[in-house]
Amino acid sequence: MTIQVTVPDVGEAGDVEVIEILVKIGDVVAEDDSLVVLESDKASMEIPSSHAGKVVSIKVKEGDSVTEGSLLVELESEDVLTEVPASSSQPTVASKSDNAN
């Protein structure tokens, strides 16, 4: 599943500038890992990932101006990355004759 990480509510700042991108395509991130650094007139802030997953696209570049709701990064959900088909997760059961001595 693809997760879209967007700019959260950054207070009273309208446009904020992307001053640093902390990830690259292919990186695997945990929930709350920082993805980008944004800067307003008053402060700079690191934007954390809302989910764990693999970075599949970065939709901004340094110097871009973004607002609340702007798409920053797309992740492939970690649930998809670690999902194992049910048929392969069945334990092997030995018959009683295999264990008799």
Backbone hydrogen bonds in HBPLUS format (Angstrom, degrees):
<---DONOR---> <-ACCEPTOR-->    atom                        ^
c    i                          cat <-CA-CA->   ^        H-A-AA   ^      H-
h    n   atom  resd res      DA  || num        DHA   H-A  angle D-A-AA Bond
n    s   type  num  typ     dist DA aas  dist angle  dist       angle   num
A0077-SER N   A0001-MET O   2.74 MM  76  5.34 178.6  1.74 169.1 169.6     1
A0003-ILE N   A0075-LEU O   2.71 MM  72  4.98 163.0  1.74 148.4 154.6     2
A0075-LEU N   A0003-ILE O   2.78 MM  72  4.98 163.5  1.80 149.5 155.2     3
A0005-VAL N   A0073-VAL O   2.80 MM  68  5.24 176.0  1.80 172.3 171.4     4
A0072-LEU N   A0005-VAL O   2.82 MM  67  5.71 167.1  1.84 157.8 160.8     5
A0073-VAL N   A0005-VAL O   3.31 MM  68  5.24 156.9  2.37 136.2 143.0     6
A0007-VAL N   A0070-SER O   2.88 MM  63  5.36 144.5  2.00 142.0 153.4     7
A0069-GLY N   A0007-VAL O   2.84 MM  62  4.97 167.0  1.85 134.9 139.3     8
A0016-VAL N   A0066-VAL O   2.86 MM  50  5.43 161.0  1.90 156.1 162.6     9
A0066-VAL N   A0016-VAL O   2.76 MM  50  5.43 163.0  1.79 160.9 165.4    10
A0017-GLU N   A0039-GLU O   2.98 MM  22  5.22 167.2  1.99 147.8 144.1    11
A0039-GLU N   A0017-GLU O   2.81 MM  22  5.22 146.5  1.92 142.6 153.9    12
A0018-VAL N   A0064-ASP O   2.82 MM  46  5.42 161.0  1.85 161.6 167.9    13
A0063-GLY N   A0018-VAL O   2.71 MM  45  5.35 175.7  1.71 159.3 159.5    14
A0019-ILE N   A0037-VAL O   2.88 MM  18  5.72 158.0  1.93 152.9 159.8    15
A0037-VAL N   A0020-GLU O   2.79 MM  17  5.03 157.0  1.85 150.9 151.8    16
A0022-LEU N   A0035-LEU O   2.75 MM  13  5.11 153.9  1.82 143.2 148.5    17
A0027-ASP N   A0024-LYS O   3.06 MM   3  5.77 165.7  2.08 142.6 144.7    18
A0026-GLY N   A0055-VAL O   2.80 MM  29  5.23 167.5  1.82 144.6 148.8    19
A0055-VAL N   A0027-ASP O   2.77 MM  28  5.42 165.2  1.79 165.0 169.2    20
A0029-VAL N   A0053-GLY O   2.75 MM  24  5.50 162.9  1.77 171.8 169.6    21
A0053-GLY N   A0029-VAL O   2.91 MM  24  5.50 158.1  1.95 150.1 154.6    22
A0033-ASP N   A0030-ALA O   3.05 MM   3  5.50 160.5  2.09 135.4 134.2    23
A0032-ASP N   A0049-SER O   2.90 MM  17  4.82 165.6  1.92 135.5 139.4    24
A0049-SER N   A0033-ASP O   2.74 MM  16  5.48 142.3  1.88 144.4 154.9    25
A0035-LEU N   A0047-ILE O   2.78 MM  12  5.77 168.2  1.79 159.9 160.3    26
A0047-ILE N   A0036-VAL O   2.81 MM  11  5.47 167.2  1.83 161.9 165.1    27
A0038-LEU N   A0045-MET O   2.81 MM   7  5.32 166.0  1.83 159.5 158.3    28
A0045-MET N   A0038-LEU O   2.72 MM   7  5.32 156.0  1.78 154.0 161.1    29
A0040-SER N   A0043-ALA O   2.76 MM   3  5.39 170.1  1.77 166.3 165.2    30
A0078-GLU N   A0052-ALA O   3.20 MM  26  5.58 152.7  2.28 128.3 123.2    31
A0054-LYS N   A0076-GLU O   3.00 MM  22  5.09 152.5  2.07 140.1 144.1    32
A0076-GLU N   A0054-LYS O   2.76 MM  22  5.09 156.2  1.82 144.4 151.9    33
A0056-VAL N   A0074-GLU O   2.91 MM  18  5.72 165.9  1.93 149.7 154.1    34
A0057-SER N   A0074-GLU O   3.39 MM  17  5.19 151.1  2.48 138.9 135.2    35
A0074-GLU N   A0057-SER O   2.91 MM  17  5.19 165.4  1.93 147.2 148.9    36
A0059-LYS N   A0072-LEU O   2.75 MM  13  5.11 156.2  1.80 142.1 147.8    37
A0064-ASP N   A0061-LYS O   3.05 MM   3  5.78 162.9  2.08 145.0 146.5    38
A0070-SER N   A0067-THR O   2.96 MM   3  5.62 163.3  1.99 146.9 147.0    39
A0080-VAL N   A0077-SER O   3.04 MM   3  5.54 134.4  2.26 109.6 119.8    40
A0081-LEU N   A0077-SER O   3.35 MM   4  6.76 151.4  2.44 139.8 147.9    41
A0082-THR N   A0078-GLU O   3.03 MM   4  6.23 147.4  2.14 154.6 160.6    42
A0088-SER N   A0085-PRO O   3.13 MM   3  5.71 138.9  2.31 113.2 123.0    43
A0089-SER N   A0086-ALA O   3.15 MM   3  5.28 153.1  2.23 104.5 112.8    44
A0098-ASP N   A0095-SER O   3.03 MM   3  5.41 139.0  2.21 106.2 117.4    45
A0099-ASN N   A0096-LYS O   3.19 MM   3  5.35 137.2  2.38 100.1 111.1    46
